[in-house]
Amino acid sequence: MIKQTLINNWASAICELAKEENKVESFTQTLEDLKKVFETNQEAVEFLSNKFIPLEKRINFIDNIFKKEIDQLVLNSLKLIVEREYFSSVNYIFEAAIKKLWESLEIKKGIIYSTIEIDKKTISTIEEKIHKKICQKIKLENKIDSSLIAGIRIEVANNVFDYSLKGKVEDMKNMILENRK
């Protein structure tokens, strides 16, 4: 992995490019999609990071897969990351860029922990309800946490909303210990 300062520099450059072109929302969505693609296809990251494979072959690989699918500026950013030999850190760069883009849109990122995968419609409904509680736009990412037993736990903007069975049991335990004193 490259140094955090380089990751932040790449993320800032991508973010500034999105702002200059008035494409913040589309860049955010594209980077989120690309991040998922590269998280699930580690072989592609290894291929694009391999210095022993000629640069031209790696650039052609990016063109063949993404040219018709993503914005030309994002495509060029991908090529530049490959060219500068930083592709092994592409997901860290994208994560930092997404965070900066959300900040520019005044959206707070949060995590919704659950025992099973939650569909996008339900997540949108939960985002709306939490938005009304904390008066901030939010974007929730679903992560699986089997220790919850049942229910959900949401962490966003320094707030925790625990609607899980584990949280309820913990609350009852604390109440019993309080009453013992």
N, CA, C and O of each residue as an XYZ file, in Angstrom:
724
protein
N       0.846     -1.190      0.000
C       0.000      0.000      0.000
C       0.887      1.248      0.000
O       1.961      1.261      0.603
N       0.430      2.271     -0.672
C       1.170      3.529     -0.712
C       0.873      4.337      0.543
O      -0.055      4.024      1.290
N       1.658      5.368      0.766
C       1.479      6.204      1.952
C       0.129      6.916      1.934
O      -0.434      7.210      0.880
N      -0.364      7.180      3.135
C      -1.669      7.836      3.275
C      -1.693      9.210      2.598
O      -2.719      9.613      2.049
N      -0.578      9.923      2.637
C      -0.544     11.246      1.990
C      -0.746     11.122      0.483
O      -1.426     11.951     -0.121
N      -0.158     10.089     -0.131
C      -0.361      9.888     -1.568
C      -1.804      9.509     -1.868
O      -2.382      9.967     -2.853
N      -2.385      8.667     -1.010
C      -3.791      8.297     -1.178
C      -4.655      9.554     -1.121
O      -5.532      9.751     -1.962
N      -4.405     10.395     -0.131
C      -5.174     11.643      0.003
C      -4.953     12.576     -1.180
O      -5.886     13.250     -1.617
N      -3.740     12.624     -1.700
C      -3.460     13.478     -2.864
C      -4.236     12.999     -4.095
O      -4.823     13.807     -4.815
N      -4.238     11.691     -4.332
C      -5.003     11.138     -5.454
C      -6.488     11.414     -5.265
O      -7.180     11.826     -6.196
N      -6.969     11.179     -4.038
C      -8.390     11.399     -3.752
C      -8.765     12.861     -3.957
O      -9.814     13.161     -4.527
N      -7.919     13.764     -3.499
C      -8.180     15.201     -3.664
C      -8.210     15.588     -5.144
O      -9.057     16.371     -5.573
N      -7.282     15.031     -5.912
C      -7.233     15.339     -7.341
C      -8.514     14.871     -8.040
O      -9.085     15.602     -8.849
N      -8.957     13.663     -7.727
C     -10.187     13.143     -8.331
C     -11.381     13.994     -7.914
O     -12.253     14.298     -8.728
N     -11.411     14.375     -6.641
C     -12.507     15.195     -6.121
C     -12.533     16.569     -6.801
O     -13.599     17.047     -7.190
N     -11.382     17.194     -6.943
C     -11.310     18.505     -7.600
C     -11.743     18.418     -9.055
O     -12.411     19.316     -9.567
N     -11.363     17.344     -9.710
C     -11.770     17.126    -11.096
C     -13.291     17.018    -11.200
O     -13.899     17.588    -12.107
N     -13.895     16.292    -10.278
C     -15.353     16.139    -10.260
C     -16.037     17.486    -10.035
O     -17.038     17.795    -10.682
N     -15.499     18.277     -9.125
C     -16.085     19.592     -8.840
C     -15.957     20.523    -10.043
O     -16.909     21.216    -10.400
N     -14.780     20.538    -10.665
C     -14.555     21.403    -11.826
C     -15.516     21.084    -12.968
O     -15.981     21.981    -13.671
N     -15.804     19.813    -13.141
C     -16.660     19.373    -14.238
C     -18.135     19.288    -13.844
O     -18.967     18.869    -14.648
N     -18.465     19.687    -12.600
C     -19.833     19.591    -12.068
C     -20.397     18.176    -12.212
O     -21.535     17.982    -12.638
N     -19.579     17.208    -11.848
C     -19.973     15.806    -11.956
C     -19.772     15.077    -10.624
O     -19.441     13.891    -10.610
N     -19.967     15.770     -9.527
C     -19.695     15.187     -8.212
C     -20.551     13.950     -7.967
O     -20.037     12.915     -7.544
N     -21.842     14.048     -8.227
C     -22.724     12.911     -7.963
C     -22.409     11.721     -8.872
O     -22.374     10.583     -8.405
N     -22.182     11.970    -10.152
C     -21.896     10.855    -11.064
C     -20.529     10.229    -10.756
O     -20.380      9.010    -10.839
N     -19.532     11.051    -10.402
C     -18.229     10.515    -10.015
C     -18.369      9.654     -8.767
O     -17.777      8.578     -8.682
N     -19.150     10.125     -7.801
C     -19.335      9.371     -6.562
C     -19.908      7.997     -6.866
O     -19.400      6.988     -6.377
N     -20.960      7.953     -7.668
C     -21.583      6.675     -8.016
C     -20.623      5.782     -8.785
O     -20.533      4.585     -8.511
N     -19.909      6.351     -9.742
C     -18.964      5.572    -10.545
C     -17.859      4.993     -9.669
O     -17.508      3.821     -9.807
N     -17.308      5.806     -8.767
C     -16.234      5.324     -7.894
C     -16.736      4.242     -6.943
O     -16.023      3.278     -6.666
N     -17.959      4.399     -6.445
C     -18.534      3.355     -5.587
C     -18.660      2.042     -6.354
O     -18.334      0.974     -5.835
N     -19.136      2.134     -7.591
C     -19.288      0.941     -8.425
C     -17.926      0.304     -8.733
O     -17.768     -0.914     -8.640
N     -16.952      1.135     -9.098
C     -15.617      0.617     -9.402
C     -14.975     -0.026     -8.172
O     -14.306     -1.054     -8.275
N     -15.184      0.581     -7.029
C     -14.627      0.034     -5.787
C     -15.181     -1.364     -5.536
O     -14.440     -2.269     -5.153
N     -16.488     -1.540     -5.752
C     -17.105     -2.867     -5.580
C     -16.535     -3.858     -6.591
O     -16.269     -5.013     -6.258
N     -16.350     -3.401     -7.824
C     -15.801     -4.269     -8.868
C     -14.412     -4.758     -8.467
O     -14.113     -5.947     -8.572
N     -13.576     -3.847     -8.012
C     -12.203     -4.232     -7.683
C     -12.103     -4.996     -6.360
O     -11.166     -5.769     -6.162
N     -13.058     -4.786     -5.460
C     -13.072     -5.571     -4.221
C     -13.430     -7.021     -4.501
O     -12.913     -7.933     -3.856
N     -14.310     -7.228     -5.460
C     -14.751     -8.590     -5.762
C     -13.901     -9.270     -6.835
O     -14.040    -10.472     -7.058
N     -13.035     -8.526     -7.495
C     -12.172     -9.085     -8.544
C     -10.712     -8.771     -8.252
O     -10.083     -7.957     -8.928
N     -10.196     -9.432     -7.240
C      -8.811     -9.187     -6.824
C      -7.823     -9.536     -7.946
O      -6.740     -8.958     -8.032
N      -8.213    -10.488     -8.803
C      -7.333    -10.862     -9.918
C      -7.090     -9.666    -10.848
O      -5.981     -9.480    -11.349
N      -8.122     -8.868    -11.072
C      -7.976     -7.680    -11.927
C      -7.019     -6.679    -11.291
O      -6.193     -6.078    -11.977
N      -7.135     -6.504     -9.974
C      -6.225     -5.580     -9.269
C      -4.791     -6.099     -9.380
O      -3.865     -5.329     -9.630
N      -4.615     -7.398     -9.195
C      -3.271     -7.987     -9.296
C      -2.720     -7.829    -10.714
O      -1.545     -7.511    -10.896
N      -3.569     -8.052    -11.712
C      -3.137     -7.892    -13.101
C      -2.708     -6.449    -13.376
O      -1.641     -6.206    -13.938
N      -3.552     -5.500    -12.974
C      -3.268     -4.091    -13.251
C      -2.116     -3.544    -12.404
O      -1.540     -2.507    -12.733
N      -1.783     -4.233    -11.325
C      -0.682     -3.812    -10.454
C       0.640     -4.459    -10.837
O       1.695     -4.041    -10.359
N       0.596     -5.466    -11.686
C       1.776     -6.253    -12.020
C       2.713     -5.475    -12.945
O       2.389     -5.226    -14.106
N       3.860     -5.102    -12.425
C       4.826     -4.304    -13.177
C       5.505     -5.104    -14.293
O       6.123     -4.528    -15.188
N       5.384     -6.432    -14.234
C       6.020     -7.261    -15.246
C       5.163     -7.414    -16.502
O       5.641     -7.878    -17.537
N       3.911     -7.024    -16.402
C       3.036     -7.010    -17.574
C       3.205     -5.645    -18.225
O       3.137     -4.623    -17.543
N       3.423     -5.615    -19.528
C       3.649     -4.320    -20.193
C       2.517     -3.327    -19.915
O       1.341     -3.690    -19.886
N       2.901     -2.082    -19.715
C       1.950     -1.016    -19.408
C       0.859     -0.915    -20.472
O      -0.315     -0.741    -20.147
N       1.243     -1.023    -21.725
C       0.277     -0.907    -22.821
C      -0.820     -1.980    -22.709
O      -1.987     -1.704    -22.986
N      -0.450     -3.175    -22.312
C      -1.410     -4.266    -22.167
C      -2.386     -3.976    -21.020
O      -3.578     -4.260    -21.130
N      -1.878     -3.413    -19.924
C      -2.731     -3.082    -18.784
C      -3.681     -1.930    -19.127
O      -4.849     -1.952    -18.740
N      -3.188     -0.940    -19.841
C      -4.027      0.197    -20.260
C      -5.112     -0.275    -21.221
O      -6.263      0.148    -21.114
N      -4.751     -1.153    -22.161
C      -5.737     -1.709    -23.096
C      -6.810     -2.501    -22.357
O      -7.980     -2.473    -22.740
N      -6.419     -3.203    -21.305
C      -7.364     -3.958    -20.483
C      -8.413     -3.013    -19.892
O      -9.608     -3.309    -19.923
N      -7.967     -1.886    -19.359
C      -8.889     -0.891    -18.792
C      -9.811     -0.343    -19.878
O     -11.019     -0.229    -19.675
N      -9.235     -0.006    -21.028
C     -10.045      0.505    -22.145
C     -11.103     -0.497    -22.578
O     -12.267     -0.139    -22.759
N     -10.705     -1.740    -22.742
C     -11.630     -2.772    -23.225
C     -12.789     -2.999    -22.269
O     -13.909     -3.261    -22.708
N     -12.542     -2.906    -20.991
C     -13.590     -3.195    -20.007
C     -14.437     -1.971    -19.683
O     -15.660     -2.073    -19.598
N     -13.804     -0.816    -19.500
C     -14.514      0.333    -18.931
C     -14.805      1.480    -19.894
O     -15.574      2.374    -19.540
N     -14.233      1.496    -21.083
C     -14.341      2.666    -21.966
C     -15.787      3.091    -22.238
O     -16.090      4.284    -22.227
N     -16.669      2.141    -22.479
C     -18.055      2.481    -22.799
C     -18.919      2.611    -21.548
O     -20.071      3.038    -21.632
N     -18.372      2.244    -20.390
C     -19.164      2.177    -19.164
C     -19.014      3.389    -18.243
O     -19.950      3.736    -17.523
N     -17.847      4.032    -18.259
C     -17.601      5.113    -17.290
C     -17.160      6.399    -17.979
O     -16.735      6.397    -19.134
N     -17.273      7.477    -17.248
C     -16.875      8.801    -17.715
C     -15.400      8.786    -18.137
O     -14.575      8.129    -17.502
N     -15.082      9.503    -19.195
C     -13.720      9.545    -19.726
C     -12.721     10.051    -18.687
O     -11.585      9.577    -18.650
N     -13.119     10.996    -17.850
C     -12.204     11.531    -16.837
C     -11.866     10.479    -15.775
O     -10.723     10.395    -15.325
N     -12.850      9.686    -15.380
C     -12.597      8.602    -14.424
C     -11.723      7.540    -15.089
O     -10.813      6.998    -14.461
N     -12.000      7.247    -16.354
C     -11.196      6.291    -17.107
C      -9.735      6.739    -17.168
O      -8.819      5.944    -16.957
N      -9.534      8.018    -17.457
C      -8.174      8.545    -17.511
C      -7.494      8.495    -16.141
O      -6.288      8.262    -16.050
N      -8.266      8.712    -15.088
C      -7.714      8.607    -13.733
C      -7.250      7.181    -13.458
O      -6.175      6.965    -12.899
N      -8.076      6.205    -13.857
C      -7.696      4.795    -13.698
C      -6.388      4.497    -14.439
O      -5.487      3.855    -13.901
N      -6.307      4.972    -15.671
C      -5.101      4.735    -16.472
C      -3.878      5.372    -15.816
O      -2.797      4.783    -15.799
N      -4.052      6.558    -15.285
C      -2.943      7.252    -14.641
C      -2.493      6.525    -13.370
O      -1.299      6.456    -13.080
N      -3.443      5.990    -12.624
C      -3.100      5.220    -11.420
C      -2.296      3.979    -11.818
O      -1.340      3.618    -11.132
N      -2.674      3.329    -12.913
C      -1.916      2.177    -13.412
C      -0.522      2.617    -13.853
O       0.481      1.996    -13.504
N      -0.483      3.690    -14.618
C       0.780      4.190    -15.156
C       1.776      4.557    -14.055
O       2.975      4.313    -14.188
N       1.278      5.137    -12.984
C       2.147      5.561    -11.864
C       2.434      4.427    -10.874
O       3.097      4.632     -9.857
N       1.928      3.231    -11.184
C       2.169      2.019    -10.386
C       1.569      2.096     -8.976
O       2.179      1.626     -8.015
N       0.377      2.687     -8.852
C      -0.323      2.777     -7.568
C      -1.602      1.950     -7.551
O      -2.411      2.089     -6.634
N      -1.795      1.102     -8.538
C      -3.079      0.426     -8.650
C      -3.358     -0.549     -7.512
O      -4.518     -0.857     -7.236
N      -2.325     -1.032     -6.856
C      -2.552     -1.943     -5.724
C      -3.303     -1.236     -4.594
O      -3.887     -1.892     -3.732
N      -3.291      0.087     -4.596
C      -3.992      0.880     -3.581
C      -5.244      1.561     -4.124
O      -5.743      2.509     -3.519
N      -5.747      1.094     -5.242
C      -6.870      1.763     -5.907
C      -8.104      1.854     -5.006
O      -8.789      2.877     -5.007
N      -8.393      0.809     -4.247
C      -9.585      0.859     -3.391
C      -9.429      1.856     -2.251
O     -10.408      2.477     -1.838
N      -8.224      2.015     -1.740
C      -7.979      3.032     -0.709
C      -8.139      4.438     -1.302
O      -8.696      5.334     -0.668
N      -7.643      4.608     -2.517
C      -7.777      5.897     -3.210
C      -9.256      6.202     -3.447
O      -9.716      7.309     -3.169
N      -9.997      5.225     -3.959
C     -11.424      5.425     -4.223
C     -12.196      5.686     -2.937
O     -13.076      6.546     -2.912
N     -11.884      4.965     -1.876
C     -12.566      5.166     -0.595
C     -12.364      6.596     -0.099
O     -13.312      7.246      0.340
N     -11.130      7.080     -0.171
C     -10.839      8.450      0.261
C     -11.525      9.470     -0.645
O     -12.036     10.481     -0.165
N     -11.537      9.208     -1.957
C     -12.184     10.126     -2.900
C     -13.689     10.168     -2.668
O     -14.293     11.241     -2.692
N     -14.292      9.012     -2.445
C     -15.734      8.950     -2.183
C     -16.067      9.749     -0.929
O     -17.048     10.491     -0.900
N     -15.256      9.597      0.093
C     -15.475     10.334      1.345
C     -15.412     11.842      1.095
O     -16.253     12.590      1.594
N     -14.420     12.290      0.326
C     -14.287     13.716      0.025
C     -15.463     14.218     -0.828
O     -15.959     15.326     -0.626
N     -15.891     13.399     -1.768
C     -17.019     13.791     -2.615
C     -18.298     13.894     -1.792
O     -19.090     14.816     -1.987
N     -18.505     12.951     -0.870
C     -19.680     13.027      0.004
C     -19.627     14.283      0.861
O     -20.647     14.941      1.066
N     -18.446     14.615      1.360
C     -18.306     15.834      2.171
C     -18.667     17.062      1.347
O     -19.306     17.986      1.852
N     -18.259     17.076      0.078
C     -18.578     18.228     -0.770
C     -20.079     18.320     -1.036
O     -20.606     19.407     -1.275
N     -20.763     17.180     -0.995
C     -22.223     17.160     -1.141
C     -22.928     17.295      0.207
O     -24.157     17.270      0.283
N     -22.138     17.438      1.260
C     -22.630     17.527      2.638
C     -23.429     16.278      3.023
O     -24.486     16.364      3.648
N     -22.901     15.128      2.639
C     -23.499     13.840      2.980
C     -22.562     13.123      3.942
O     -21.360     13.032      3.695
N     -23.110     12.620      5.029
C     -22.334     11.865      6.003
C     -22.463     10.379      5.680
O     -23.552      9.884      5.392
N     -21.345      9.687      5.734
C     -21.350      8.255      5.487
C     -21.607      7.529      6.799
O     -21.097      7.908      7.853
N     -22.397      6.494      6.707
C     -22.676      5.675      7.873
C     -22.711      4.214      7.505
O     -22.690      3.843      6.331
N     -22.764      3.394      8.531
C     -22.806      1.955      8.329
C     -24.032      1.407      9.029
O     -24.321      1.752     10.175
N     -24.742      0.555      8.328
C     -25.876     -0.140      8.923
C     -25.482     -1.615      9.036
O     -25.317     -2.315      8.037
N     -25.339     -2.052     10.267
C     -24.963     -3.436     10.533
C     -26.234     -4.263     10.669
O     -27.194     -3.843     11.314
N     -26.230     -5.430     10.062
C     -27.378     -6.329     10.143
C     -26.885     -7.768     10.070
O     -25.721     -8.025      9.760
N     -27.785     -8.699     10.359
C     -27.417    -10.111     10.283
C     -27.588    -10.666      8.876
O     -27.010    -11.697      8.533
N     -28.390     -9.973      8.056
C     -28.590    -10.369      6.661
C     -28.468     -9.132      5.768
O     -28.518     -7.999      6.247
N     -28.311     -9.364      4.483
C     -28.215     -8.272      3.503
C     -29.539     -7.506      3.456
O     -30.613     -8.107      3.417
N     -29.450     -6.176      3.460
C     -30.643     -5.332      3.404
C     -30.749     -4.748      1.996
O     -29.755     -4.282      1.440
N     -31.954     -4.773      1.419
C     -32.142     -4.269      0.057
C     -32.043     -2.739      0.025
O     -32.207     -2.072      1.046
N     -31.772     -2.205     -1.158
C     -31.553     -0.765     -1.340
C     -32.778      0.071     -0.953
O     -32.628      1.165     -0.410
N     -33.967     -0.425     -1.222
C     -35.182      0.320     -0.900
C     -35.313      0.495      0.612
O     -35.654      1.578      1.087
N     -35.046     -0.556      1.357
C     -35.120     -0.489      2.815
C     -34.043      0.447      3.359
O     -34.296      1.226      4.277
N     -32.849      0.367      2.792
C     -31.768      1.253      3.230
C     -32.152      2.707      2.976
O     -31.891      3.568      3.817
N     -32.768      2.994      1.831
C     -33.216      4.362      1.522
C     -34.240      4.854      2.542
O     -34.194      6.009      2.966
N     -35.155      3.984      2.931
C     -36.164      4.341      3.936
C     -35.495      4.654      5.273
O     -35.845      5.628      5.939
N     -34.539      3.828      5.655
C     -33.816      4.044      6.918
C     -33.012      5.342      6.845
O     -32.960      6.096      7.816
N     -32.384      5.602      5.694
C     -31.621      6.846      5.521
C     -32.519      8.062      5.736
O     -32.116      9.025      6.389
N     -33.733      8.022      5.189
C     -34.690      9.126      5.354
C     -35.041      9.347      6.823
O     -35.070     10.483      7.296
N     -35.307      8.248      7.544
C     -35.687      8.359      8.958
C     -34.533      8.901      9.799
O     -34.748      9.735     10.678
N     -33.325      8.440      9.539
C     -32.163      8.929     10.290
C     -31.885     10.380      9.916
O     -31.503     11.177     10.773
N     -32.074     10.733      8.637
C     -31.897     12.118      8.179
C     -32.790     13.060      8.990
O     -32.360     14.144      9.384
N     -34.028     12.642      9.234
C     -34.961     13.474     10.002
C     -34.514     13.608     11.460
O     -34.747     14.640     12.088
N     -33.874     12.567     11.998
C     -33.429     12.604     13.391
C     -32.206     13.497     13.591
O     -32.132     14.243     14.568
N     -31.242     13.420     12.662
C     -29.985     14.150     12.866
C     -29.839     15.378     11.966
O     -28.847     16.101     12.057
N     -30.818     15.612     11.106
C     -30.837     16.788     10.221
C     -29.592     16.878      9.341
O     -29.039     17.961      9.150
N     -29.160     15.754      8.813
C     -28.042     15.720      7.878
C     -28.337     14.665      6.830
O     -28.947     13.636      7.121
N     -27.894     14.933      5.597
C     -28.010     13.931      4.558
C     -27.036     12.808      4.888
O     -25.904     13.060      5.300
N     -27.478     11.573      4.706
C     -26.604     10.449      4.999
C     -26.648      9.417      3.886
O     -27.599      9.361      3.107
N     -25.622      8.617      3.826
C     -25.522      7.499      2.892
C     -25.055      6.308      3.716
O     -23.964      6.325      4.287
N     -25.889      5.273      3.774
C     -25.580      4.102      4.583
C     -25.051      2.962      3.722
O     -25.534      2.706      2.620
N     -24.055      2.297      4.257
C     -23.494      1.109      3.628
C     -23.842     -0.074      4.525
O     -23.651     -0.009      5.739
N     -24.341     -1.131      3.949
C     -24.745     -2.311      4.718
C     -23.554     -3.234      4.932
O     -22.856     -3.594      3.984
N     -23.328     -3.615      6.189
C     -22.302     -4.593      6.527
C     -22.945     -5.665      7.397
O     -23.791     -5.377      8.243
N     -22.536     -6.876      7.178
C     -23.083     -8.011      7.921
C     -22.312     -8.166      9.238
O     -21.081     -8.160      9.257
N     -23.064     -8.305     10.336
C     -22.490     -8.526     11.665
C     -23.321     -9.614     12.340
O     -24.392     -9.342     12.882
N     -22.824    -10.830     12.303
C     -23.589    -11.968     12.843
C     -23.691    -11.937     14.364
O     -24.493    -12.676     14.934
N     -22.905    -11.106     15.033
C     -22.977    -11.029     16.496
C     -24.225    -10.290     16.973
O     -24.521    -10.311     18.168
N     -24.964     -9.639     16.075
C     -26.161     -8.886     16.462
C     -27.330     -9.781     16.856
O     -28.233     -9.324     17.557
N     -27.343    -11.005     16.442
C     -28.411    -11.982     16.650
C     -29.632    -11.623     15.789
O     -30.060    -12.427     14.961
N     -30.189    -10.429     15.979
C     -31.325     -9.961     15.175
C     -31.348     -8.436     15.240
O     -30.778     -7.840     16.154
N     -32.007     -7.808     14.271
C     -32.128     -6.354     14.269
C     -30.991     -5.681     13.520
O     -30.247     -6.323     12.778
N     -30.868     -4.355     13.730
C     -29.835     -3.561     13.059
C     -29.179     -2.605     14.039
O     -29.743     -2.270     15.080
N     -27.967     -2.171     13.683
C     -27.267     -1.118     14.416
C     -26.727     -0.148     13.366
O     -26.110     -0.559     12.384
N     -26.967      1.138     13.587
C     -26.569      2.156     12.624
C     -25.560      3.086     13.286
O     -25.783      3.578     14.392
N     -24.451      3.319     12.597
C     -23.436      4.267     13.061
C     -23.276      5.328     11.975
O     -22.898      5.026     10.843
N     -23.574      6.590     12.343
C     -23.464      7.677     11.376
C     -23.269      8.995     12.118
O     -23.924      9.246     13.130
N     -22.381      9.824     11.620
C     -22.155     11.181     12.154
C     -22.018     11.177     13.681
O     -22.686     11.945     14.374
N     -21.160     10.318     14.185
C     -20.899     10.204     15.628
C     -22.132      9.822     16.443
O     -22.182     10.085     17.645
N     -23.105      9.221     15.819
C     -24.300      8.716     16.498
C     -24.390      7.213     16.294
O     -23.991      6.688     15.255
N     -24.920      6.529     17.301
C     -25.179      5.098     17.190
C     -26.645      4.870     17.513
O     -27.132      5.267     18.571
N     -27.337      4.228     16.592
C     -28.736      3.860     16.787
C     -28.770      2.337     16.813
O     -28.593      1.686     15.783
N     -29.000      1.776     17.995
C     -28.936      0.330     18.159
C     -30.333     -0.248     18.315
O     -30.977     -0.083     19.351
N     -30.788     -0.924     17.277
C     -32.091     -1.584     17.275
C     -31.895     -3.095     17.168
O     -32.708     -3.793     16.561
N     -30.812     -3.591     17.763
C     -30.499     -5.013     17.671
C     -30.869     -5.721     18.964
O     -30.994     -5.098     20.018
N     -31.039     -7.019     18.867
C     -31.317     -7.828     20.048
C     -30.129     -7.786     20.999
O     -30.302     -7.739     22.217
N     -28.932     -7.804     20.445
C     -27.726     -7.712     21.267
C     -27.717     -6.392     22.053
O     -27.357     -6.371     23.230
N     -28.111     -5.305     21.403
C     -28.165     -3.999     22.074
C     -29.201     -3.970     23.183
O     -28.962     -3.412     24.254
N     -30.358     -4.576     22.920
C     -31.422     -4.628     23.944
C     -30.970     -5.438     25.155
O     -31.218     -5.038     26.292
N     -30.308     -6.575     24.922
C     -29.798     -7.399     26.016
C     -28.749     -6.617     26.812
O     -28.730     -6.668     28.041
N     -27.891     -5.906     26.114
C     -26.863     -5.092     26.773
C     -27.509     -3.993     27.623
O     -27.056     -3.726     28.736
N     -28.561     -3.358     27.105
C     -29.285     -2.332     27.871
C     -29.903     -2.921     29.134
O     -29.822     -2.320     30.205
N     -30.527     -4.105     29.010
C     -31.135     -4.744     30.181
C     -30.068     -5.108     31.212
O     -30.277     -4.937     32.413
N     -28.934     -5.605     30.744
C     -27.826     -5.954     31.635
C     -27.361     -4.720     32.413
O     -27.167     -4.782     33.627
N     -27.185     -3.614     31.715
C     -26.747     -2.375     32.364
C     -27.785     -1.870     33.364
O     -27.428     -1.362     34.427
N     -29.075     -2.008     33.025
C     -30.140     -1.580     33.918
C     -30.139     -2.425     35.202
O     -30.311     -1.895     36.300
N     -29.947     -3.727     35.054
C     -29.901     -4.616     36.217
C     -28.708     -4.274     37.102
O     -28.829     -4.226     38.326
N     -27.556     -4.035     36.477
C     -26.371     -3.679     37.257
C     -26.540     -2.345     37.962
O     -26.060     -2.176     39.082
N     -27.216     -1.393     37.324
C     -27.503     -0.091     37.940
C     -28.394     -0.246     39.164
O     -28.163      0.384     40.196
N     -29.411     -1.089     39.040
C     -30.377     -1.284     40.129
C     -29.777     -2.044     41.308
O     -30.301     -1.946     42.417
N     -28.712     -2.786     41.109
C     -28.038     -3.512     42.181
C     -27.327     -2.582     43.146
O     -27.170     -2.904     44.324
N     -26.907     -1.454     42.663
C     -26.095     -0.524     43.474
C     -26.884      0.168     44.530
O     -26.336      0.973     45.282
